[in-house]
Amino acid sequence: MKKMLLVLGLFGAAIAAHAADQLNGTVWQTIDDATNKPKALVVFTEQKNGTLSANIQKVLTPGEENACTKCDGPYKNKSLRGLTIVRGLKNVGGNEYDNGSILDPKNGKTYSLKGELINGGKQLKIRGYLGFSVLGRNQTWNRVH
């Protein structure tokens, strides 16, 4: 009986270790760090390699629904709706995320990205930066569902 419970416990731990990340499937309202107004709804999706990406689901700022005109490569002139702005984000323990990148559709540049779930998971504090984390800027996104 003890062996059976041990096996079941180990099996349960293995399942939990492979469970979807807590950001997977969540929708966030992005807040512009300059105006402090809602910009877009973004949804996170876990990729096969265990990293997270996020796509713009809906643009909330009137007049900014159009294409990513300052973006390069495959993003050039693509609609903002459906645009992948976060790539490669990985949970590095608990509520901490790192090793990602984020595209700023306003200027077409891609930045390194790290983040942290705060306020009981109701907010996602992200930091986009070039080179070193101190050379960047923060945004706090609000969880929609």
N, C-alpha and C positions, 0 to 999 in steps of 0.2 A: 504494500500500500504506500509506504514512504517513497519507494522508487517511482511509483506511478505519479505521486504528487510532485516529486522533483522533476520528472520528465515534463509534466504538464506546465509546471512553473517556468522551466527553461523554454518551452515552446511558446508560452505566452510572452515571455521577455523578447524572444526573437521576433514575434509578430509586432510587438510594440516598437521595436527598433526599426522595423521597415514600414511603419505606418506613415501616412502622408504628413508632410510638414504642416504646422499650424497656420502658415500663410496660404497654403494651397487652397484655391477656390474662394479666398476672401476678396471682397471688394472694398476699395479705399477711395475716399474723396481726397484728392490732392489739394493742397492749399499753397497758393503762390506766396513765396517768402517775401516778395517786395510789396504786394498789395494786401496780403492776408485774406484774400478772397478765394473761394473754391474755383479750381481750374478744370478738373476732369475726374471721371470715375475710372479707376484702374483695377484690373483683376489679375491676381497672381495664379500661376499654374506651375505645378511641379513637373520638371522634365525627367526623361528616362534616366539621366545621369545623377539625379537627386538634387540638382540645382533648381532655382526658381527663376521664372521670367514673369514679366507683367506687361499687359497690353492695355492701351487706352480703350475703354469700353464706350465712353461718352464724353464729349467735350462740353464743359459747362460755361465757358466764357464766350459770350456772344461775339461773333466776328472772328473767332480763332478756330473754326471747324475745318478750315481749308488744309491744303497740302503742306507738307514739311519742305518748304522751298529752300531753306538753308542747309538741309541735310545732304550728306554725300552718299555715294554708292547706292545700295539697294533701297535706301530710305528716300532718295531724292524725289520730290514731288508726290510722295505717297500721302494718302489721306491720313489725318491724325487718328481717326477712328480705326481701331484695329492695329495701330502701330505698336510694335514691341519697344518699350522704353527701358525695361530692366532685363538684364541677361546675367546668368551665371551666379546669382546670389545664393549663398550657401549658409545654412544654419551652422554656426561654429560653437554652439552650446547654449542651452536654455533659450533665452529670448534674444540672443545676439546673432547677427548676420554679417557676413563679410565676403570679400572676393568677387563682388558683382560689378556690373557697369550700368550706368544710366545715361540715356540719350536725352539731351535737352532740345526739344523740337524748336524752341525759340531761336537758338543760335546754331543748331546742327552739330554741336560738339558732344562727345561721349566722355564721361568722367568715371573714375573708380567709385565704388559705392559700398557703404556699410550701413547697417541699421540696427535698430533695437525696438522691440515691442515694449511699450510703456503704458502706464495707467491701466493695468490689468488687461492688457491686450486690446484696449480700445483705440490706441494710437500707435502709429509706427513713425519713429523718429529716424530719418535717413540723413546721411551726409554724403554728398557728392564732392569729389576732390580730384586734383591733379597731383600726382606724385606722392605728397605727404598729406595725411588727413588734416593737418592744421591749415593747409591751403585749400579750403573748400567752404561750402555753405550747407546749412541745415534746412530741412523742411520737416514739418510734422503733418502726417496724413491721418485722417480720421476714418475709423472702420465704419463701413456702411452695413455689411453683413458678411 
